[in-house]
Amino acid sequence: KAGVTQTPRYLIKTRGQQVTLSCSPISGHRSVSWYQQTPGQGLQFLFEYFSETQRNKGNFPGRFSGRQFSNSRSEMNVSTLELGDSALYLCASSLDGPNTEAFFGQGTRLTVV
Amino acid sequence: AQSVTQLGSHVSVSEGALVLLRCNYSSSVPPYLFWYVQYPNQGLQLLLKYTSAATLVKGINGFEAEFKKSETSFHLTKPSAHMSDAAEYFCAVSDRVQGAQKLVFGQGTRLTINP
């Protein structure tokens, strides 16, 4: 069974640009969540999608957005990049329910210069 | 809101020694708790989860954790450390918001194994 796939693995962008990250969940998983990981703030929840609908959003500015397609694949977009957006962005997929295991991808390392 | 606190950002033990990583939670409802491990440049891998079926939970790689409601704790242990256990460990609680899948993580504990 294929795991969660995130592309690309590494990205370097310039301040002010925008970026799109992609996540393909495990087959059959309809819930996709995104997390930002930084040394200072740790792991923080960005948002969660289920059946193409955003069910919950973390405390991030509107520059961070996402979407989910009918095949459950998800993308997140960050516009007007800032240096502080440099982070490891992790995607996780799961079956529905709060006690189900979240399977994580290897992440996309975004560096903003 | 639910939260977790991991005591000790760095823990160092000798190979073969007991590993103890501490996690305390705050929750107004019976919690769902998880331990994840992260190796360098990798995503997170589930070690074990507590879902109220049993207070002592066994996970992968010889790890286990005990849920203690009176102490609001869910500490992770392994009787004998191996060099391959060196990694960062995260305790997490499932924050039940309108059915959404959302994990709230502790700050992490970096485990170092000394030969």
Interface residues (C-beta under 8 A of the other chain):
Chain A: V4 Q6 S31 S33 Y35 G42 L43 F45 E48 F50 R55 N56 L90 A92 S94 D96 G97 P98 N99 T100 E101 A102 F103 F104 G105 Q106 G107 R109
Chain B: Y32 F34 Y36 N41 Q42 G43 L44 Q45 L46 K49 T51 F90 S94 D95 R96 V97 Q98 G99 A100 Q101 K102 L103 V104 F105 G106 Q107 G108
